[in-house]
Amino acid sequence: MKRIILLLFLIFTHDAMAAGLSSGGVLNDTGNPSRDGKHTSQPFEQRLETGITAFYRSDWNEARTVFSELKERDVNDLRPYFFEAMIPFWKYFFGGEHPDDALDFLEKSEAAIKVGEEHIETNPDDITTVLMLGGLYGYRALVAAGEQQYRTALRSGANGYSYTRTLMRMDSGNPDALIGQGVFNYMMGTIPGAVRWTANLFGLRGDKETGLELLEWAGQMDTHTSTDARIILTYIYHLEERYEDALRVVDVLVEEWPDNTIFRYYRALSLEMCGKYEEAEAGYRAVIARAHPELMEIRKESNERLDALAKR
């Protein structure tokens, strides 16, 4: 079941996060003040970078404040809507799948999609918007399926896949698109033979190792694209039980984003799976000590794994 969920997650949503910092797409360079008058001298793009950095740091209160301000500056820029919606998605996906988080995400993603689709009507070749709309629909499919809202899941999945196919036709040299190709190759290389045979009839083919190579390459980029590639690789390597590779990748994530509770948890889990129990225990204790108020499920899992290690 975990593999199926991951494949749904990957095929639709792989590179939408990286698109948020793309130089193309729905951009705004205005320096208009927010309603409370703060940050009047900080350009829109710089302020957006601050919000996205707070998001990856898992400082979600700060991220919400920034994205809310940016939506006031320009109601037509998709990016702050997108990243604001990603907060309840990460809470849902990594923090225990609570229905309230699902509802919050579905509402925020619907508002974001409205902004993006209005823009794409007059800018059909905007890669950034195509990326983000594909991601939003894909996340909606995943969350709706988890909440047994199957009509929404199917409709969102079909829309997300349509945007993904559009992206792969648009620019194969775009780094974000290459991540998508890596994910797509991995997925096609791991689905069951009968399903793969059906997919081949529609011209859908891929190779697992090629997919991993592309993702590893993307993980070396000096952009936020590398963060997204490493997140995907860490998750995949755990599915593949390649724990040494998972540890190698997540070490870089934790070095870059030491305040991210999710990354620290996956590092501790990787250490445990590699038999490095003392380091894993220290890692779990660090997650517990952080007590992220919106990721208490991870804290609970860390406590449970500590108890299990103590009984070894």
Sequence and secondary structure as in RCSB ss.txt:
>XXXX:A:sequence
MKRIILLLFLIFTHDAMAAGLSSGGVLNDTGNPSRDGKHTSQPFEQRLETGITAFYRSDWNEARTVFSELKERDV
NDLRPYFFEAMIPFWKYFFGGEHPDDALDFLEKSEAAIKVGEEHIETNPDDITTVLMLGGLYGYRALVAAGEQQY
RTALRSGANGYSYTRTLMRMDSGNPDALIGQGVFNYMMGTIPGAVRWTANLFGLRGDKETGLELLEWAGQMDTHT
STDARIILTYIYHLEERYEDALRVVDVLVEEWPDNTIFRYYRALSLEMCGKYEEAEAGYRAVIARAHPELMEIRK
ESNERLDALAKR
>XXXX:A:secstr
 HHHHHHHHHHHHTTHHHHTT SSSS        TT TTTTS HHHHHHHHHHHHHTT HHHHHHHHHHHHHH T
T HHHHHHHHHHHHHHHHHTT  HHHHHHHHHHHHHHHHHHHHHHHH TT HHHHHHHHHHHHHHHHHHHHTT H
HHHHHHHHHHHHHHHHHHHH TTSHHHHHHHHHHHHHHHHS HHHHHHHHHTT    HHHHHHHHHHHTTSSSHH
HHHHHHHHHHHHHHTT HHHHHHHHHHHHHH TT HHHHHHHHHHHHHTT HHHHHHHHHHHHHH  TT HHHHH
HHHHHHHHHHT 
